[in-house]
Amino acid sequence: MSIRDILHKTSHRPWPIPSGNWKYYQEWNDAVFLHWQVELSELRPWVPQELQIDLLDGKPWVSVVAFNMEKIRPRYLPAFPPISDFHEINIRTYVRSGTISGVYFLSIEGGTALSCKIAKALSGLPYRFSDMKRTPNTYQSFNAPYNDHFYIRYTSGPPLSIKSQSDLWLTERYALFQDSAHHINTFQIHHIEWPVQELQIHDLKVDYPRFESLLKGQPDKVHYSPGVRVLAWGREK
């Protein structure tokens, strides 16, 4: 599928594609989604007051998304694999600002130190380096400064025959909000609807001491996706 084809597939979006040219291309591949329903009182201190926490059936959610970031590049430049390809794990929640719904990152880890430095400098997102390894059915990460541990052994299953409201609510997000020193940045993105499959977990360890009140026990919902090709627009204050 060409970039032009991606831009023409918009019926699944909750609002129109942004005006102006996209700025970055990237691929989010082999994605594992782990979702927890959490208490609003536990989550609220982690999210800027300017953002409204989005609710599904009256409850907020927090997700751990582990995937391969690949081929990230500016619009008019080629990808450079030593920098553009790396493992990433983000911990996100779901928020709104006015009529726009999106995600807010509580944590972003990348598996290549230089890629994290460049991504943080260009986007302002709070990337940090973690030691990551991946095989076809495992994903593991360790961050020494925060004593964060992540390990999953899994098998992906067949595609979901029908996506529920919660499947769509947890995956189809086309904006990102992130706070900086003096304002909140907004990034808009576009991709086709996530192709989502079942996920069977054989072994799981999610130990992020800062978020122990949010990531408790087994996740309430899980997904796997082979991935999407993503177009991203520039940062807006």
N, C-alpha and C positions, 0 to 999 in steps of 0.2 A: 504494500500500500504506500503510495507516494504522499509527500507532505500536502500536496494539493487535495488528495483524497481525504486526508485527515481533517483538513480545514472545512471540507464540504459536509462532513458528518457532524451535524450539530443538533439533531432532533432530541437527543438525550440530555442536552444541557439545560440547566434551570434559568439561564439568562444568555443573551447573545455573546458571541466571541468579542473580545475587546477590539476597539478600533485601533488602527495603526499596525505596524509590522511586529510579528513576534521577534524576540531577541535571542533566545537560546533554544537549542534542540537537545533532548536527552531521552534515554530509554530507561524505564524502570522494569527490570526483568526478574523472573523467578521470585516473585514476591510472596512472602508468608505474612498473613495478617492474623494477629491475636488481639481479641477485643474483650475488655472488661467493663461491666456496668459498675459505676462508682457512686459515691455519695457527693452531693453538691458541696456540702460543708468541707469535705476533704479536698476537693478539687479547686474551689474558689481561690484560695491563697496563691495558687500557681499561675493564675490567669490574670492579665491586666484588667483593671476595673473598667476600662473603656470598651472591653469586649464582652458581649453577652454569651454565656455558655449555652450552647445548643442542647436540646433535650430530645430524647427518643422515648416515647411513652412515659414522660415525666422524669426521666433519669439521664444524667450525663454519662458519657463513655470515654474511656481512654484506650488507645490501641498501640501495640508495638508492631511496627512494620519492618521486616528484614528483607532486603532485596539486593540486587546487583544494579548499581548505577553504571550505565554504559553509554559511550559515545556522546557525552555531554560536550557541547561546543557552542560558541557564539554563531550567530546567523551566517556570517560570511567567511567562517574559518573551518577547516577540517578538524575532526577529533584527533587527539593525541593520546593513544591508549595508556601510557604510563601515568597520565594525569586524569584523563577523561573516564577511565574505567576503574571502579573501586566498589567494595562492599559498603553498604550503609544500613544502619539501624536507626530508626527514629521512633520516638514516643510522642504521640500526638493526642490532642483532644479536639473537640468539635465546637466551633464558635460561630457567632454572627456579628456583623457590623451593619446596622441598617437593614437593607434588603439582601445583603450578600452573606451567604453562608460559606464557611471554609474550615480550615484546620489551624491549630496553633501548636507549635512544637514545644514540648517540655524538655526534649533532649534530642540531639542529632550527633551520631557517631559515624565516622568514616574509617575505612581500613587502610588508607594511605595518607601518611602525614602531610606530604606536599599538597595533595588534592584538598585536604581539609583546610590548609592555610589559604589556598587560592579561593576556594569556595566561600570561606568566611570573609575574605577581603572583598570579593566581588559582590556578594549578596547581602552581607551583614547578618547572615544566619549563624547561629551559635555552634558551628561545627567543632568537634574535638576528635582527636585521633584515638582509636582503640585497636588493639591487636585482634584481628578477625581472620577466621578460616572458614572455608566452605567446601563441602563435597556435594554430590548430587542430592543427598538426603539428610545432610546435617548442616547446621549453621552455628558457629560459636564466636563469642566475643568476650574480651576482658579489658577493662579500663582500670589501670592501677590507681591513678589519683582519686577516683571516686569509689573504688572497690566494686565496680559494676561487673556482674557476670551474666552471660546469656548463653544458653545452649538448647538446641532443639534437634531432635531426630524425628523425621516425619516421612509420610508417604502422601503424595498428591493423588486425588481421586478423580472421578469423572466430573464433567461440567455440571453446574447446577441446572436442572431442567427449567426451573422457574425461580427467579430472584424475588425474595420477599422485600417488603418495605425496609426492613432493617439491613438486608444485604446492600441495597442501593444507598441507604442513608450513611452507612459506614464506609463505603468505597467511592461513591461518586461526588467528589469535592473538587471545585474548580477555582479555589482561591486559598491563599495562605496569608495569615496575619502573623507578624512578629514584631515585638517591641524592641526599640533601640533606646539610646540614652534620653532622647527628647521627643520621640514620636513613635507611632506605630506604622510599620511598613506593610504594604499590601502587594502581593504578587498574584497575578492571574495566570492560569494555565489552561491548556486544552488538550484533550486526547479522546480517542474513541471510548466507548463504555468498556470498563474493565471486563475481560473474559474471566469469569470466576469459577473455580473448581472446589470440590470438597477437599478437606485436609484431615488426615489422620495423624495424631501425635502419638509417638511411641515413647518419647522421653522429653522432658521439658524442665529447664531451670531458668527462671527469670528473677534475678536478685539485684535490684537497684535500691540500695538502702534509702536513698532520698524519697523514693516513691513506694515504699513498702505498704503504705496505707491505701494505695491505688491499685497496685498489681498484686492482689492477694489471691492465692489459690490458683486453680485452673481457670483459663479464660472462659467467658460465657459464650463466645462465638468465635469461629475460626474460618479462614478462607485461604485458598492458594490461587495465584494467578501466574500464567506464563509471562505476563507483562503488557505494557503499553508504550507507545512512542509518544513523547510529550513535547509540546511547544509552550514556551514560557515567555511572557511579556515582561517589560522592565519594572523595576521597583517604583512604587508610588507611595508618597507619604500620606 
